[in-house]
């Protein structure tokens, strides 16, 4: 027992229920690796590049979980920038949730678009980190580095 990491016993405050019903469809706010259009094409078996709209959400903050970003509840004035993809099929929403894994859960959020097009806001979803917050660190997600690492992984 003494050699076991305390995080081994961690129980998330918000649990992803296996019986929470169908995965929601609608606008999904992405703030990290899901910005990668090629990743979305692979995950969702798309025949074309996905349309992503620049956007932001307020009341949340971002930290790092390893080299992945983790979305957390924050102060009302905290802002996280990202992009939105319209998820039309429950099956696609399930695939995205599976990619994020059990340390993230889907939460409803208010999205504001940053591209000047209509609509200017929407109610949608984001993946909130529910893992062990002691595993998080300060820092920012480097999307360019993410793309480079992914490209190197494909060459291996």
OpenMM code with the backbone's topology and positions (N, CA, C; nanometers):
from openmm import Vec3, app, unit

residues = "UNK UNK UNK UNK UNK UNK UNK UNK UNK UNK UNK UNK UNK UNK UNK UNK UNK UNK UNK UNK UNK UNK UNK UNK UNK UNK UNK UNK UNK UNK UNK UNK UNK UNK UNK UNK UNK UNK UNK UNK UNK UNK UNK UNK UNK UNK UNK UNK UNK UNK UNK UNK UNK UNK UNK UNK UNK UNK UNK UNK UNK UNK UNK UNK UNK UNK UNK UNK UNK UNK UNK UNK UNK UNK UNK UNK UNK UNK UNK UNK UNK UNK UNK UNK UNK UNK UNK UNK UNK UNK UNK UNK UNK UNK UNK UNK UNK UNK UNK UNK UNK UNK UNK UNK UNK UNK UNK UNK UNK UNK UNK UNK UNK UNK UNK UNK UNK UNK UNK UNK UNK UNK UNK UNK UNK UNK UNK UNK UNK UNK UNK UNK UNK UNK UNK UNK UNK UNK UNK UNK UNK UNK UNK UNK UNK UNK UNK UNK UNK UNK UNK UNK UNK UNK UNK UNK".split()
positions = [
    Vec3(0.0811, -0.1181, 0.0000),
    Vec3(0.0000, 0.0000, 0.0000),
    Vec3(0.0863, 0.1256, 0.0000),
    Vec3(0.1938, 0.1286, 0.0756),
    Vec3(0.2737, 0.2500, 0.0857),
    Vec3(0.3375, 0.2892, -0.0460),
    Vec3(0.3664, 0.1926, -0.1314),
    Vec3(0.4291, 0.2257, -0.2587),
    Vec3(0.3272, 0.2682, -0.3642),
    Vec3(0.1983, 0.2592, -0.3337),
    Vec3(0.0945, 0.2970, -0.4280),
    Vec3(0.0768, 0.4484, -0.4284),
    Vec3(0.0723, 0.5055, -0.5459),
    Vec3(0.0518, 0.6494, -0.5608),
    Vec3(-0.0840, 0.6887, -0.5043),
    Vec3(-0.0913, 0.8041, -0.4342),
    Vec3(-0.2214, 0.8495, -0.3843),
    Vec3(-0.3233, 0.8683, -0.4959),
    Vec3(-0.2769, 0.9024, -0.6173),
    Vec3(-0.3718, 0.9230, -0.7267),
    Vec3(-0.4383, 0.7921, -0.7687),
    Vec3(-0.3785, 0.6774, -0.7293),
    Vec3(-0.4387, 0.5480, -0.7608),
    Vec3(-0.5757, 0.5345, -0.6939),
    Vec3(-0.5917, 0.5986, -0.5783),
    Vec3(-0.7155, 0.5892, -0.5025),
    Vec3(-0.8112, 0.7046, -0.5301),
    Vec3(-0.7735, 0.7922, -0.6188),
    Vec3(-0.8545, 0.9101, -0.6477),
    Vec3(-0.9884, 0.8721, -0.7105),
    Vec3(-1.0942, 0.9302, -0.6608),
    Vec3(-1.2274, 0.9124, -0.7192),
    Vec3(-1.2734, 1.0483, -0.7711),
    Vec3(-1.3018, 1.0602, -0.9001),
    Vec3(-1.3429, 1.1891, -0.9535),
    Vec3(-1.4710, 1.2390, -0.8893),
    Vec3(-1.4835, 1.3735, -0.8761),
    Vec3(-1.6039, 1.4325, -0.8188),
    Vec3(-1.7227, 1.4133, -0.9123),
    Vec3(-1.6987, 1.4210, -1.0417),
    Vec3(-1.8041, 1.4016, -1.1412),
    Vec3(-1.7713, 1.2732, -1.2151),
    Vec3(-1.8598, 1.1770, -1.2057),
    Vec3(-1.8344, 1.0497, -1.2734),
    Vec3(-1.9065, 1.0445, -1.4057),
    Vec3(-1.8409, 0.9889, -1.5056),
    Vec3(-1.9078, 0.9631, -1.6328),
    Vec3(-1.9867, 0.8345, -1.6148),
    Vec3(-2.1154, 0.8468, -1.6260),
    Vec3(-2.2027, 0.7321, -1.6066),
    Vec3(-2.2106, 0.6493, -1.7344),
    Vec3(-2.2014, 0.5200, -1.7191),
    Vec3(-2.2156, 0.4327, -1.8345),
    Vec3(-2.3605, 0.4326, -1.8834),
    Vec3(-2.4541, 0.4723, -1.7959),
    Vec3(-2.5958, 0.4706, -1.8306),
    Vec3(-2.6526, 0.6119, -1.8400),
    Vec3(-2.5737, 0.7087, -1.8803),
    Vec3(-2.6213, 0.8453, -1.8821),
    Vec3(-2.7055, 0.8761, -2.0061),
    Vec3(-2.7418, 0.7774, -2.0818),
    Vec3(-2.8258, 0.7988, -2.1984),
    Vec3(-2.7420, 0.8280, -2.3215),
    Vec3(-2.8100, 0.8641, -2.4304),
    Vec3(-2.7377, 0.8882, -2.5549),
    Vec3(-2.6441, 1.0081, -2.5426),
    Vec3(-2.5329, 1.0000, -2.6106),
    Vec3(-2.4383, 1.1116, -2.6123),
    Vec3(-2.5047, 1.2289, -2.6832),
    Vec3(-2.4871, 1.3506, -2.6293),
    Vec3(-2.5553, 1.4646, -2.6904),
    Vec3(-2.4952, 1.5028, -2.8261),
    Vec3(-2.5798, 1.5517, -2.9138),
    Vec3(-2.5351, 1.6071, -3.0411),
    Vec3(-2.5490, 1.7587, -3.0337),
    Vec3(-2.4843, 1.8274, -3.1272),
    Vec3(-2.4893, 1.9724, -3.1302),
    Vec3(-2.3492, 2.0289, -3.1396),
    Vec3(-2.3323, 2.1584, -3.1108),
    Vec3(-2.2005, 2.2202, -3.1178),
    Vec3(-2.1094, 2.1695, -3.0046),
    Vec3(-1.9907, 2.1261, -3.0413),
    Vec3(-1.8912, 2.0844, -2.9427),
    Vec3(-1.7736, 2.1819, -2.9476),
    Vec3(-1.7369, 2.2319, -2.8307),
    Vec3(-1.6249, 2.3242, -2.8177),
    Vec3(-1.4975, 2.2434, -2.7945),
    Vec3(-1.3995, 2.2589, -2.8838),
    Vec3(-1.2702, 2.1908, -2.8720),
    Vec3(-1.1635, 2.2931, -2.8349),
    Vec3(-1.0740, 2.2556, -2.7451),
    Vec3(-0.9734, 2.3483, -2.6946),
    Vec3(-0.8334, 2.2879, -2.6965),
    Vec3(-0.8156, 2.1768, -2.7667),
    Vec3(-0.6856, 2.1101, -2.7683),
    Vec3(-0.6656, 2.0265, -2.8922),
    Vec3(-0.6323, 1.9000, -2.8734),
    Vec3(-0.5944, 1.8128, -2.9848),
    Vec3(-0.7062, 1.7922, -3.0860),
    Vec3(-0.8309, 1.8107, -3.0462),
    Vec3(-0.9408, 1.7908, -3.1413),
    Vec3(-0.9510, 1.9043, -3.2434),
    Vec3(-0.8670, 2.0079, -3.2300),
    Vec3(-0.8536, 2.1087, -3.3360),
    Vec3(-0.7911, 2.0473, -3.4615),
    Vec3(-0.7217, 1.9371, -3.4458),
    Vec3(-0.6508, 1.8716, -3.5560),
    Vec3(-0.7538, 1.8108, -3.6519),
    Vec3(-0.7696, 1.8739, -3.7680),
    Vec3(-0.8701, 1.8275, -3.8634),
    Vec3(-0.8449, 1.6834, -3.9078),
    Vec3(-0.7176, 1.6460, -3.9222),
    Vec3(-0.6875, 1.5082, -3.9620),
    Vec3(-0.7287, 1.4081, -3.8545),
    Vec3(-0.7127, 1.4458, -3.7295),
    Vec3(-0.7563, 1.3598, -3.6200),
    Vec3(-0.9078, 1.3426, -3.6242),
    Vec3(-0.9813, 1.4518, -3.6464),
    Vec3(-1.1271, 1.4421, -3.6562),
    Vec3(-1.1704, 1.3557, -3.7740),
    Vec3(-1.1013, 1.3693, -3.8852),
    Vec3(-1.1327, 1.2871, -4.0026),
    Vec3(-1.1166, 1.1391, -3.9676),
    Vec3(-1.0071, 1.1053, -3.8990),
    Vec3(-0.9827, 0.9658, -3.8597),
    Vec3(-1.0842, 0.9175, -3.7561),
    Vec3(-1.1055, 0.9964, -3.6500),
    Vec3(-1.1948, 0.9548, -3.5416),
    Vec3(-1.3379, 0.9343, -3.5882),
    Vec3(-1.3846, 1.0268, -3.6715),
    Vec3(-1.5254, 1.0262, -3.7109),
    Vec3(-1.5487, 0.9674, -3.8494),
    Vec3(-1.4412, 0.9186, -3.9103),
    Vec3(-1.4496, 0.8584, -4.0438),
    Vec3(-1.5179, 0.9540, -4.1425),
    Vec3(-1.4676, 1.0781, -4.1447),
    Vec3(-1.5242, 1.1811, -4.2318),
    Vec3(-1.4660, 1.1697, -4.3718),
    Vec3(-1.5452, 1.2075, -4.4705),
    Vec3(-1.4988, 1.2039, -4.6094),
    Vec3(-1.4416, 1.3388, -4.6536),
    Vec3(-1.4492, 1.4395, -4.5666),
    Vec3(-1.4008, 1.5733, -4.6003),
    Vec3(-1.3508, 1.6427, -4.4725),
    Vec3(-1.2800, 1.7522, -4.4912),
    Vec3(-1.2291, 1.8274, -4.3764),
    Vec3(-1.3459, 1.8864, -4.2974),
    Vec3(-1.3429, 1.8735, -4.1666),
    Vec3(-1.4520, 1.9269, -4.0847),
    Vec3(-1.4481, 2.0799, -4.0813),
    Vec3(-1.5651, 2.1406, -4.0710),
    Vec3(-1.5758, 2.2860, -4.0578),
    Vec3(-1.5656, 2.3212, -3.9097),
    Vec3(-1.4604, 2.3930, -3.8728),
    Vec3(-1.4397, 2.4376, -3.7354),
    Vec3(-1.4542, 2.5895, -3.7307),
    Vec3(-1.5321, 2.6388, -3.6359),
    Vec3(-1.5486, 2.7827, -3.6186),
    Vec3(-1.4740, 2.8282, -3.4942),
    Vec3(-1.3928, 2.9350, -3.5051),
    Vec3(-1.3250, 2.9873, -3.3866),
    Vec3(-1.4277, 3.0360, -3.2841),
    Vec3(-1.4004, 3.0076, -3.1577),
    Vec3(-1.4961, 3.0409, -3.0531),
    Vec3(-1.4263, 3.0497, -2.9178),
    Vec3(-1.5038, 3.0877, -2.8162),
    Vec3(-1.4524, 3.0876, -2.6800),
    Vec3(-1.5669, 3.0595, -2.5837),
    Vec3(-1.5287, 3.0150, -2.4643),
    Vec3(-1.6251, 2.9949, -2.3563),
    Vec3(-1.5730, 3.0675, -2.2336),
    Vec3(-1.6659, 3.1172, -2.1530),
    Vec3(-1.6283, 3.1879, -2.0311),
    Vec3(-1.6678, 3.1055, -1.9097),
    Vec3(-1.5937, 3.1292, -1.7991),
    Vec3(-1.6209, 3.0569, -1.6754),
    Vec3(-1.5406, 2.9288, -1.6635),
    Vec3(-1.4438, 2.9141, -1.7537),
    Vec3(-1.3573, 2.7952, -1.7521),
    Vec3(-1.2124, 2.8382, -1.7636),
    Vec3(-1.1225, 2.7497, -1.7203),
    Vec3(-0.9789, 2.7712, -1.7359),
    Vec3(-0.9175, 2.6429, -1.7870),
    Vec3(-0.7930, 2.6548, -1.8334),
    Vec3(-0.7236, 2.5402, -1.8910),
    Vec3(-0.5927, 2.5193, -1.8167),
    Vec3(-0.5627, 2.3935, -1.7876),
    Vec3(-0.4328, 2.3530, -1.7339),
    Vec3(-0.3815, 2.2408, -1.8223),
    Vec3(-0.2678, 2.1840, -1.7857),
    Vec3(-0.2118, 2.0739, -1.8632),
    Vec3(-0.2174, 1.9445, -1.7834),
    Vec3(-0.2519, 1.8390, -1.8542),
    Vec3(-0.2473, 1.7026, -1.8017),
    Vec3(-0.1473, 1.6309, -1.8908),
    Vec3(-0.0224, 1.6277, -1.8474),
    Vec3(0.0852, 1.5828, -1.9355),
    Vec3(0.1006, 1.6884, -2.0426),
    Vec3(0.0916, 1.6493, -2.1708),
    Vec3(0.0961, 1.7511, -2.2753),
    Vec3(-0.0426, 1.7777, -2.3352),
    Vec3(-0.1469, 1.7230, -2.2701),
    Vec3(-0.2848, 1.7464, -2.3137),
    Vec3(-0.3486, 1.8566, -2.2294),
    Vec3(-0.4360, 1.9361, -2.2898),
    Vec3(-0.5052, 2.0377, -2.2111),
    Vec3(-0.6192, 1.9765, -2.1303),
    Vec3(-0.6460, 2.0383, -2.0166),
    Vec3(-0.7552, 1.9951, -1.9299),
    Vec3(-0.8424, 2.1166, -1.9012),
    Vec3(-0.9693, 2.1070, -1.9301),
    Vec3(-1.0644, 2.2143, -1.9056),
    Vec3(-1.1213, 2.1988, -1.7660),
    Vec3(-1.1197, 2.3083, -1.6909),
    Vec3(-1.1702, 2.3093, -1.5540),
    Vec3(-1.2663, 2.4255, -1.5358),
    Vec3(-1.3570, 2.4121, -1.4404),
    Vec3(-1.4409, 2.5259, -1.4049),
    Vec3(-1.3514, 2.6354, -1.3504),
    Vec3(-1.3847, 2.7594, -1.3830),
    Vec3(-1.3043, 2.8725, -1.3380),
    Vec3(-1.3911, 2.9850, -1.2877),
    Vec3(-1.3328, 3.1014, -1.2771),
    Vec3(-1.4061, 3.2215, -1.2394),
    Vec3(-1.4909, 3.2672, -1.3575),
    Vec3(-1.5986, 3.3407, -1.3321),
    Vec3(-1.6861, 3.3855, -1.4414),
    Vec3(-1.6130, 3.4626, -1.5518),
    Vec3(-1.5050, 3.5303, -1.5212),
    Vec3(-1.4337, 3.6090, -1.6214),
    Vec3(-1.3241, 3.5301, -1.6926),
    Vec3(-1.2941, 3.4088, -1.6478),
    Vec3(-1.1955, 3.3254, -1.7169),
    Vec3(-1.2481, 3.2897, -1.8554),
    Vec3(-1.1582, 3.2893, -1.9548),
    Vec3(-1.1968, 3.2603, -2.0925),
    Vec3(-1.1024, 3.1572, -2.1528),
    Vec3(-1.1583, 3.0611, -2.2235),
    Vec3(-1.0809, 2.9613, -2.2966),
    Vec3(-1.1170, 2.9745, -2.4435),
    Vec3(-1.0156, 2.9867, -2.5288),
    Vec3(-1.0395, 2.9955, -2.6728),
    Vec3(-1.0275, 2.8566, -2.7354),
    Vec3(-1.0928, 2.8398, -2.8478),
    Vec3(-1.0882, 2.7115, -2.9176),
    Vec3(-1.1659, 2.7200, -3.0474),
    Vec3(-1.2290, 2.6097, -3.0825),
    Vec3(-1.3071, 2.6024, -3.2056),
    Vec3(-1.4261, 2.5103, -3.1829),
    Vec3(-1.5278, 2.5277, -3.2650),
    Vec3(-1.6506, 2.4497, -3.2504),
    Vec3(-1.6746, 2.3659, -3.3750),
    Vec3(-1.7146, 2.2421, -3.3500),
    Vec3(-1.7542, 2.1501, -3.4558),
    Vec3(-1.8963, 2.1046, -3.4257),
    Vec3(-1.9804, 2.1039, -3.5253),
    Vec3(-2.1197, 2.0620, -3.5094),
    Vec3(-2.1279, 1.9093, -3.5216),
    Vec3(-2.1569, 1.8432, -3.4107),
    Vec3(-2.1703, 1.6973, -3.4080),
    Vec3(-2.3162, 1.6631, -3.4371),
    Vec3(-2.3388, 1.5947, -3.5476),
    Vec3(-2.4745, 1.5658, -3.5927),
    Vec3(-2.5239, 1.4270, -3.5538),
    Vec3(-2.4312, 1.3347, -3.5253),
    Vec3(-2.4708, 1.1964, -3.4988),
    Vec3(-2.4301, 1.1544, -3.3578),
    Vec3(-2.5188, 1.0837, -3.2902),
    Vec3(-2.4900, 1.0315, -3.1563),
    Vec3(-2.3646, 0.9447, -3.1604),
    Vec3(-2.3495, 0.8657, -3.2661),
    Vec3(-2.2325, 0.7792, -3.2796),
    Vec3(-2.1027, 0.8609, -3.2801),
    Vec3(-2.1046, 0.9768, -3.3460),
    Vec3(-1.9856, 1.0635, -3.3471),
    Vec3(-1.9584, 1.1200, -3.2082),
    Vec3(-2.0632, 1.1582, -3.1368),
    Vec3(-2.0451, 1.2090, -3.0007),
    Vec3(-1.9840, 1.1007, -2.9108),
    Vec3(-2.0273, 0.9763, -2.9298),
    Vec3(-1.9712, 0.8642, -2.8529),
    Vec3(-1.8227, 0.8435, -2.8857),
    Vec3(-1.7875, 0.8566, -3.0141),
    Vec3(-1.6474, 0.8414, -3.0545),
    Vec3(-1.5595, 0.9499, -2.9922),
    Vec3(-1.6095, 1.0718, -2.9883),
    Vec3(-1.5335, 1.1813, -2.9272),
    Vec3(-1.5152, 1.1570, -2.7774),
    Vec3(-1.6204, 1.1129, -2.7105),
    Vec3(-1.6117, 1.0842, -2.5666),
    Vec3(-1.5135, 0.9705, -2.5407),
    Vec3(-1.5138, 0.8693, -2.6257),
    Vec3(-1.4194, 0.7577, -2.6099),
    Vec3(-1.2758, 0.8058, -2.6288),
    Vec3(-1.2544, 0.8948, -2.7256),
    Vec3(-1.1201, 0.9506, -2.7478),
    Vec3(-1.0738, 1.0265, -2.6228),
    Vec3(-1.1619, 1.1056, -2.5642),
    Vec3(-1.1248, 1.1839, -2.4459),
    Vec3(-1.0977, 1.0932, -2.3257),
    Vec3(-1.1702, 0.9846, -2.3123),
    Vec3(-1.1450, 0.8891, -2.2052),
    Vec3(-1.2165, 0.9236, -2.0759),
    Vec3(-1.1978, 0.8383, -1.9741),
    Vec3(-1.2731, 0.8515, -1.8492),
    Vec3(-1.2327, 0.9699, -1.7621),
    Vec3(-1.1235, 1.0382, -1.7937),
    Vec3(-1.0849, 1.1550, -1.7143),
    Vec3(-1.1554, 1.2826, -1.7600),
    Vec3(-1.2428, 1.2698, -1.8584),
    Vec3(-1.3200, 1.3834, -1.9094),
    Vec3(-1.4669, 1.3447, -1.9156),
    Vec3(-1.5535, 1.4420, -1.8951),
    Vec3(-1.6966, 1.4204, -1.9104),
    Vec3(-1.7554, 1.5330, -1.9944),
    Vec3(-1.8642, 1.5046, -2.0609),
    Vec3(-1.9302, 1.6043, -2.1447),
    Vec3(-2.0154, 1.6945, -2.0567),
    Vec3(-1.9970, 1.8270, -2.0710),
    Vec3(-2.0777, 1.9237, -1.9977),
    Vec3(-2.1384, 2.0240, -2.0946),
    Vec3(-2.2546, 2.0741, -2.0591),
    Vec3(-2.3180, 2.1804, -2.1375),
    Vec3(-2.2456, 2.3116, -2.1092),
    Vec3(-2.2331, 2.3948, -2.2124),
    Vec3(-2.1679, 2.5247, -2.1959),
    Vec3(-2.2229, 2.6242, -2.2974),
    Vec3(-2.2089, 2.7520, -2.2652),
    Vec3(-2.2467, 2.8591, -2.3576),
    Vec3(-2.1257, 2.8955, -2.4410),
    Vec3(-2.1421, 2.8913, -2.5709),
    Vec3(-2.0323, 2.9160, -2.6651),
    Vec3(-2.0558, 3.0502, -2.7335),
    Vec3(-1.9483, 3.1268, -2.7471),
    Vec3(-1.9534, 3.2517, -2.8243),
    Vec3(-1.8572, 3.2365, -2.9414),
    Vec3(-1.9097, 3.2566, -3.0610),
    Vec3(-1.8278, 3.2450, -3.1814),
    Vec3(-1.7451, 3.3713, -3.2006),
    Vec3(-1.6243, 3.3543, -3.2544),
    Vec3(-1.5297, 3.4654, -3.2689),
    Vec3(-1.5018, 3.4992, -3.4147),
    Vec3(-1.5880, 3.4524, -3.5065),
    Vec3(-1.5616, 3.4757, -3.6483),
    Vec3(-1.6513, 3.5819, -3.7108),
    Vec3(-1.7393, 3.6434, -3.6317),
    Vec3(-1.8263, 3.7480, -3.6829),
    Vec3(-1.9433, 3.6974, -3.7649),
    Vec3(-1.9569, 3.5662, -3.7800),
    Vec3(-2.0674, 3.5096, -3.8575),
    Vec3(-2.1841, 3.4755, -3.7649),
    Vec3(-2.2979, 3.4526, -3.8251),
    Vec3(-2.4168, 3.4180, -3.7498),
    Vec3(-2.4309, 3.2660, -3.7448),
    Vec3(-2.4757, 3.2078, -3.6354),
    Vec3(-2.5099, 3.2741, -3.5111),
    Vec3(-2.3843, 3.3167, -3.4346),
    Vec3(-2.4013, 3.4120, -3.3443),
    Vec3(-2.2852, 3.4614, -3.2685),
    Vec3(-2.2647, 3.3850, -3.1389),
    Vec3(-2.3660, 3.3079, -3.0977),
    Vec3(-2.3502, 3.2233, -2.9797),
    Vec3(-2.4413, 3.1024, -2.9900),
    Vec3(-2.4118, 3.0026, -2.9081),
    Vec3(-2.4905, 2.8791, -2.9082),
    Vec3(-2.4734, 2.8085, -2.7748),
    Vec3(-2.5679, 2.7240, -2.7440),
    Vec3(-2.5543, 2.6325, -2.6309),
    Vec3(-2.4980, 2.5031, -2.6875),
    Vec3(-2.3915, 2.4541, -2.6263),
    Vec3(-2.3272, 2.3342, -2.6781),
    Vec3(-2.2621, 2.2546, -2.5672),
    Vec3(-2.1530, 2.1884, -2.6025),
    Vec3(-2.0885, 2.0954, -2.5100),
    Vec3(-1.9372, 2.1104, -2.5153),
    Vec3(-1.8734, 2.0736, -2.4061),
    Vec3(-1.7272, 2.0688, -2.3974),
    Vec3(-1.6904, 1.9487, -2.3116),
    Vec3(-1.5641, 1.9101, -2.3187),
    Vec3(-1.5150, 1.7994, -2.2369),
    Vec3(-1.4415, 1.8566, -2.1161),
    Vec3(-1.5016, 1.8397, -1.9981),
    Vec3(-1.4479, 1.8896, -1.8716),
    Vec3(-1.3618, 1.7820, -1.8070),
    Vec3(-1.2460, 1.8219, -1.7565),
    Vec3(-1.1562, 1.7283, -1.6891),
    Vec3(-1.2155, 1.6902, -1.5535),
    Vec3(-1.2276, 1.5607, -1.5268),
    Vec3(-1.2779, 1.5112, -1.3983),
    Vec3(-1.1785, 1.4144, -1.3339),
    Vec3(-1.0564, 1.4128, -1.3852),
    Vec3(-0.9529, 1.3267, -1.3282),
    Vec3(-0.8936, 1.3905, -1.2034),
    Vec3(-0.7808, 1.3416, -1.1622),
    Vec3(-0.7139, 1.3887, -1.0422),
    Vec3(-0.6459, 1.5227, -1.0702),
    Vec3(-0.6941, 1.6289, -1.0093),
    Vec3(-0.6391, 1.7621, -1.0343),
    Vec3(-0.4948, 1.7756, -0.9835),
    Vec3(-0.4513, 1.6849, -0.8987),
    Vec3(-0.3101, 1.6876, -0.8549),
    Vec3(-0.2162, 1.6490, -0.9680),
    Vec3(-0.2701, 1.5898, -1.0745),
    Vec3(-0.1896, 1.5514, -1.1898),
    Vec3(-0.1759, 1.6651, -1.2919),
    Vec3(-0.2370, 1.7781, -1.2639),
    Vec3(-0.2353, 1.8911, -1.3569),
    Vec3(-0.1215, 1.9866, -1.3258),
    Vec3(-0.0793, 2.0586, -1.4285),
    Vec3(0.0246, 2.1606, -1.4110),
    Vec3(-0.0157, 2.2864, -1.4866),
    Vec3(0.0474, 2.3959, -1.4518),
    Vec3(0.0264, 2.5209, -1.5237),
    Vec3(0.0959, 2.5100, -1.6589),
    Vec3(0.0498, 2.5854, -1.7536),
    Vec3(0.1117, 2.5859, -1.8855),
    Vec3(0.0054, 2.5969, -1.9919),
    Vec3(0.0493, 2.6009, -2.1155),
    Vec3(-0.0463, 2.6136, -2.2253),
    Vec3(-0.0230, 2.5014, -2.3259),
    Vec3(-0.1305, 2.4641, -2.3920),
    Vec3(-0.1265, 2.3604, -2.4937),
    Vec3(-0.0650, 2.4189, -2.6203),
    Vec3(0.0365, 2.3523, -2.6731),
    Vec3(0.1044, 2.3977, -2.7940),
    Vec3(0.0537, 2.3142, -2.9112),
    Vec3(-0.0413, 2.3702, -2.9862),
    Vec3(-0.1030, 2.2959, -3.0956),
    Vec3(-0.0019, 2.2611, -3.2045),
    Vec3(0.0899, 2.3528, -3.2338),
    Vec3(0.1915, 2.3268, -3.3362),
    Vec3(0.2786, 2.2072, -3.2950),
    Vec3(0.3188, 2.2024, -3.1691),
    Vec3(0.3975, 2.0896, -3.1192),
    Vec3(0.3149, 1.9607, -3.1261),
    Vec3(0.1857, 1.9690, -3.0942),
    Vec3(0.0977, 1.8528, -3.1041),
    Vec3(0.0986, 1.7966, -3.2462),
    Vec3(0.0868, 1.8851, -3.3457),
    Vec3(0.0856, 1.8416, -3.4850),
    Vec3(0.2189, 1.7778, -3.5241),
    Vec3(0.3299, 1.8355, -3.4767),
    Vec3(0.4622, 1.7796, -3.5063),
    Vec3(0.4774, 1.6400, -3.4462),
    Vec3(0.4362, 1.6229, -3.3202),
    Vec3(0.4450, 1.4919, -3.2541),
    Vec3(0.3591, 1.3883, -3.3258),
    Vec3(0.2422, 1.4310, -3.3690),
    Vec3(0.1510, 1.3398, -3.4395),
    Vec3(0.2093, 1.2986, -3.5739),
    Vec3(0.2725, 1.3931, -3.6429),
    Vec3(0.3349, 1.3616, -3.7715),
    Vec3(0.4506, 1.2640, -3.7529),
    Vec3(0.5305, 1.2818, -3.6470),
    Vec3(0.6404, 1.1898, -3.6189),
    Vec3(0.5867, 1.0507, -3.5851),
    Vec3(0.4767, 1.0436, -3.5122),
    Vec3(0.4177, 0.9155, -3.4778),
    Vec3(0.3687, 0.8376, -3.5981),
    Vec3(0.3257, 0.9086, -3.7006),
    Vec3(0.2791, 0.8413, -3.8226),
    Vec3(0.3944, 0.7832, -3.9025),
    Vec3(0.5130, 0.8457, -3.8908),
    Vec3(0.6290, 0.7998, -3.9680),
    Vec3(0.6902, 0.6743, -3.9073),
    Vec3(0.6641, 0.6519, -3.7782),
    Vec3(0.7259, 0.5375, -3.7092),
    Vec3(0.6715, 0.4067, -3.7586),
] * unit.nanometer
topology = app.Topology()
chain = topology.addChain("A")
for resn in residues:
    res = topology.addResidue(resn, chain)
    for name in ("N", "CA", "C"):
        topology.addAtom(name, app.Element.getBySymbol(name[0]), res)
